[in-house]
């Protein structure tokens, strides 16, 4: 097992001319290969800020983010794209892209100036589509398929990018329970079969507890990373929501409403 | 793959269409010259009448080349803008680039009187007009870009473009109060658009400008494909977004600016042609779209030129009117026909 990304005394937040807003301090997280790691926390707690900082989009207030033992802010865009791929929540702009073309765009960090796909590129694209079981959609347009299928296509694109680390921002947001579960299972299968590390943020805490190898919990007071069962026995989930009517049932491993 | 075969056939058809249109534009006009004589004068042989040879070499050939350059340049600049702004309705005319270029030219033609004579001679030369026009269109594009970063709403960007159009018209009408009848006439003729006023020398300047613009566009094919997934995905796939955007903007400005300088503001080609290419080839892949837009741009511009010459008549209609007459309905038809307007 190898550490792919780690944070060292990382502080995240926003700096403006007037003031510095610190969202979280002294984060020492480590993302290891072959692990499915979920990031949970209430709305507005700073999950997106954390993801933006560890993907190098936003500068940390202090501390470092190390990707393969090298500071993430010193990567050039192309090297970074070969080590880290993203699945975002934003809606795709209108276009006529087919599913195959969309997945193939993941090969951009490796293709020549005009983007020609070599036979190796095509092989990687086909592997990614096979792993996510979307081969039958290859010639469909990206706007013709369902939300659940599109999410798989976007994951296939990230797989085609062939990076040791994939980060997904709320991949299950628009999906029903069936598709949420199948997506989580897919992510789990990918970490096991490819030894990649996959980090995703989510609000589906019950499912995340059951399927993740590790979880990162963000609350206003602390940020903690551990295996789900340890987090339950430590009682970390009780402080997640500041509401007396939402209680964590440690035995069932889920939240209940009183 | 079936798509590949279909594309090859389409490109062959387009290539033949372009050749046919090019010959037709040489042959048709106030004087109709038979194809055989066109061929003879082009290959250095003897045409049946020596005046025909003169008309073809010194008048129609430069005009047809201009039409090809204008058609390809404007269409490609439209394609670049539609992808960059993620907006199917973007184009050099709609976003006010042509207006910006007009403003630059208006300042030069109408304002030259205020300058010392040696300066006014320079600014009124072809180079001066090209520089003013490119400068004007770049300024507008930069402003649109600044606005588009503040407003995520794409409709707002189009409205800003329209506002620039009105703004330019207003400034031009203010300028006309301070200009002579001769200057005013020059500007009015310029603003109606014309493909026929270029000598071989000015044509070569235009060709260099359009050539640079097209080369830069070709080098942006891969970034443009990445941008189909939006700015953030493009960055995550290793694209240096700022650099790519700068190249795309510069290419668009030099294309729209230089063409507007020489041929006047020409409407709708930049907006309509990329859509015709997208619909015909059913793809968003810019490797294919780039070439198909080039072909369609040249063919449609040559066609508009033939129509504006009114074969068999003595009058020439302003080219801008023809492109609007053809382009505007095409855009409406596209909007109505295709609900998922890509």
Contacts between the chains, C-beta under 8 A, distances in Angstrom:
chain1	res1	chain2	res2	distance
A	55	B	236	7.7
A	57	B	235	7.7
A	77	B	235	6.9
A	77	B	238	4.8
A	77	B	239	6.6
A	77	B	240	5.4
A	78	B	238	4.2
A	80	B	238	7.0
A	81	B	236	6.4
A	81	B	237	5.3
A	81	B	238	3.2
A	82	B	238	7.3
A	84	B	236	7.5
A	85	B	236	6.5
A	85	B	237	8.0
A	86	B	232	7.5
A	86	B	233	7.2
A	86	B	236	4.3
A	88	B	230	8.0
A	88	B	232	5.7
A	88	B	233	6.5
A	88	B	236	7.9
A	90	B	230	6.0
A	90	B	232	6.4
A	92	B	228	7.9
A	92	B	229	6.0
A	92	B	230	6.4
A	93	B	86	4.0
A	93	B	228	6.7
A	93	B	229	7.4
A	93	B	230	5.4
A	94	B	86	7.3
A	94	B	88	6.5
A	94	B	340	7.4
A	94	B	341	6.9
A	94	B	342	5.1
A	95	B	228	4.6
A	95	B	284	4.1
A	95	B	342	6.0
A	96	B	278	6.4
A	96	B	282	6.4
A	96	B	283	5.6
A	96	B	284	4.1
A	96	B	342	5.0
A	97	B	228	5.7
A	97	B	229	8.0
A	97	B	284	4.9
A	97	B	285	7.9
A	98	B	283	8.0
A	101	B	283	7.9
A	101	B	284	7.4
A	101	B	285	6.2
A	102	B	229	7.3
A	105	B	225	6.4
A	105	B	226	6.4
A	105	B	228	7.4
A	105	B	229	6.3
A	105	B	233	7.9
A	105	B	237	6.6
A	106	B	237	7.0
A	108	B	222	6.8
A	108	B	225	7.6
A	108	B	226	5.6
A	108	B	237	4.4
A	108	B	238	6.2
A	108	B	239	7.4
A	109	B	237	6.0
A	109	B	238	4.2
A	111	B	222	7.2
A	113	B	219	7.0
A	113	B	222	6.3
A	114	B	221	5.5
A	114	B	222	5.9
A	114	B	287	6.4
A	115	B	221	6.7
A	115	B	222	4.1
A	115	B	225	5.8
A	115	B	287	6.9
A	143	B	340	6.2
A	161	B	237	6.8
